[in-house]
């Protein structure tokens, strides 16, 4: 009886150990599936922003193909983005990747506002400047705007007054605020994201993630 009890206890322990190993393996497989899903979602969004970017910039010369401009960066290039936020924003692929990340966090209005301000500052025609100022105000600044950004009431009021006679500095204070918000919050999270970590590895995610 004693021997059979010992045998049953050993058998139970082995089964429990087996179940624990299976559970651990199952959890690992689940994490792997989740990681693949995250990467797949990223690639879809990234592809959209890369195509969008190439359409909006209207390449001046066909000799400069989209491939060379939007080619997947080398791990060394990707690692440079962690040195400074400006390094990331200055890189077309990096900017598209960051936009895809912000979309996944439901705060893409910040980078869209920043980009709209960059475009606004380059506008030369006074007529276009006024039109763009009103559009930016309607899209991002006014109460319950479709892409309302998180800035204080005083800055919003100042913008509302300034766009009546628009100048290139209309949105400077708001743009600095949004830049700081992204640099201190979203940028560090982007650097920790699965997608960025994959870009920094030697093995490419897939050819599909390259610009087309």
N, C-alpha and C positions, 0 to 999 in steps of 0.2 A: 504493500500500500504506500509505504514511504517512497519507494522508487518511482511508482507511477505518479505520485504527487509532485516529485522533483521534475520528472519528465514533462508533466503538464505545465509546470511553472516555467520551465525552460522554453517549451514550445510557445507559450503565451508571450514570453519576452521576445522571442524571435519574430513572432507575428507583429507585435507592437512596434519593434524596431523596423520591420519591413514597412509597416504602415506609415511610420514617421518619415522613413526615407522616401516613400512614394509621395507623401504630402509635401515634403521639401522639394522633390523633383517636380511635382505638379505646380507648386508656387513659382519655381524657377521658370517652367514652361510658360506659365501665365504672364510673368514679368517680361519674358521674351516676346510674347504675342503683343503685349501692351506697347513695348518699345517699338516693335515693327509698325504698329498702328500709328503711333506718334510720328515716326519718321515718314510714313506714307502720307499722313495729313499735312505734314510740313512741306513735303515735296509738291503736293497739289497747290498749296498756297504760294509757295516760292515760285513755281512755274507761272502762276497767274501774275505775280508782281514783276517778274522778269519780263514777261511779254508786255505788260502794261507800261513798264518803264521804257522799253524799246519803242513802243508806239508813240509815247508822249515826247520822247527826246527827238524824234524824227532825224535819224542819222543823216549827217550832212553828206557823207560819201559812202557809196556802196562798197568801196574797197575795204572800209572798216566794217567787217561783218559782225553780226550779232555774236557769233561764236567767240571771237577774240575778246569782245567786250563783256560777255556774260558767262564765260567759261568758269566751271567750278574751280575755286581757288585751290592752290596747293595747301597742304597742312601748315606750311611755314607762313604763307600769306594770311591764312585764317587766324593763326596765332597772333599776328600783328594787331588784329582787331581788339584784343584784350589789353593792349597797351594804352589805348586812349579811345574815348567815345568818338572823337572826330575821325580817327582811322577807320572806324566801322562805317560812319556816315559817308565818308569820301569814296568808299568802294561800292560800285554799282551792285555787285552780288551781295555784299555785306548789308547794304541798305535794304535790298529786297528780302533778305533773310530776316532782318530785324523787323520789317513790316509784317512778315508772316508770323513772327513770334508775337508781336503786339496784337495781331488779329486773334491769335489763340488765347490771349489774355483779355480780349474784348476792350482794348484801349487803343485801337489803331488811330483814333481821332487825333492823338498827340503827334504822331509822326506825320499824319496828313496835314495837320495845321502847320507844322514846322516846314514841310515841303512847300505848302502854299505861300508861306511867308518868304521863303527863299526865291520862289518864282516872282513874287510881288516886288521884291527889292531890285530885281533885274529889269523890271518894266520901265520903258523909257517914255512912252506916250502918256501925257497927263490924263487924256480921256480914258485910256485903258486902265490907268492907275486907279481912277475913281471907281470904274466898273468892278475891278478886281477887289478893291477895298470893301465895297458893298457886299460882294459875293462872299468874301471871307467872313465878314461880320454876320451875314445871314446864315452861313453854314456852321460857324464855329463859336461865335461870341454871344449873340443875343440869347435871351432866356428861352429855354426849350428848343434851341437850334438843333437840327438833325444830328450834328456831330459836336455838340457843346463840350468845350474844354473846361477844365477845372481851374479857373482863375478868380481872383477876388473881385468884388463888386466895384471897387474904386477903379481898378484897371479897365473893367468893362465900360464904365461910364466915360472914362478918358478916351477910349477908342471910339465910342459912339459920337463924341464931340469932334474928334480928329478926322474921322472919315468924311465929314462934310466938305473939308478942303484937304483931300488926301495928299500925304507926303510919304516918302519911302520909310519914314520912321514910325508910321502909324501903329504898327504891331510889335515894335521892338521890345517893349517891356513884357508883353504877353509871350512873345517867342522865347525870351530869356527864361521866363518862368517855366514854360513847357520843356525847354531843353534841359533845365536843371532837374525837373521832375523825372524825365527819361533817364538822364545820366545817373541819378542817384537811386532810382528804383528799378526800372525795366532793364536797363543795360546790365547790371550785375546778374539779374535773373537770366537774361539771355546767355551770358557767358557760362552759366551753370546748366543750360538746357541740353537735352539729349542731342538735339540737332547740331548745335555748335560743337559739342564734344566729338561728334562723329566727323565733322569737317576737319577737326584738328588731328584726326587719326590718319595713319598712312593708307588704310584700305578705303577706297571710295565707296560711298553709299550705293550708288548705281549710276550708270550712264544717263539715265532719265533725269537725274537731278542737275545735269549740266544744261546750260542755256542752249536753246535750239535756234 
